[in-house]
Amino acid sequence: MKKTSSRKKHQTLRDTMRKEYRFDYSRAKPNRFREKMSEGVVAVVLEPDVAAIFKSSEAVNALLRSVIAAMPESKQQLG
């Protein structure tokens, strides 16, 4: 049985990461949507045919609020 060396070379984290995983933070940009997103906001992805009709989040919210208002009270409380 061959004896292995007790001294092992320890690679640094930077050496073990692939080049494509190294992120250049100096070129990072701030989140452009931060001002629009407030606490409790949920982002929803619309299908292209639906997005063609609704050009803004305000239009989507107005329609959804009108649907909610038309729902019976018992169904509104379940959501």
N, C-alpha and C positions, 0 to 999 in steps of 0.2 A: 504494500500500500504506500502510495506516494504522499509525502507530507506537503501540505500547501503552506505557502508563506502566510504568516500571521499579519503581515503588513499589506493592507489593501489600499489601492488608490481610491480616494473618495472624489467622485466628480461633483462639481458644484451643480446647482439646479439649472443655472444658465447653460452649462455644457450639455445637460441631458435633454433640454428642450429643442425641438426641431426649429429650424429657422422660420418656418411659416407660422409658428405659434408665438413668436416673439412680437409683442405689440409695441409700436413706437408711440408712446404717450405724448410726445412733443407735437405730433400731428393730429391729435384728437380734437374734436370740436364739441362744444357744449350741446346738450340736448335741446333741439329747436322746438320741441313740443312741450317743454316744461311749464311754460306760462299757461298753456291751454289746459293742461291736466291739473286738476285740483284734487284734494283729498276726497276719496270715495268715488272717483270717476272710473268707469269701466269701459275699456276699448272693445269695440265690436267690429269685426270684419264683414263688410257687405259683399254679396255676390255682385259681379259686374252689371248684371241686368237691373238689380235694385239700385246700385250706386248711380246708374245712368239717370234714374228718376230723381233721387235725392242728392242735391248738390252741396248740402251743408248738414252739419250735425243738428243745427237748429230745426231744419225741416223734418228730420227723422224724429227728433224729440217731440215736436208739435203733433205729428201724426200719432205717435205712440201714446201721448197724453190724451188725445181725443179717443183713442181706442179704449184706454183704461177708464175714461169717464163714462163710456157707453156700456161698460161691463157691469153686471149685477154686483151689488155690494159683497156678497158671499165669495165671489171669485176674486175680487180685488184683494181681499184679506189673505188669500192662500199664497200669493206670490211672495 
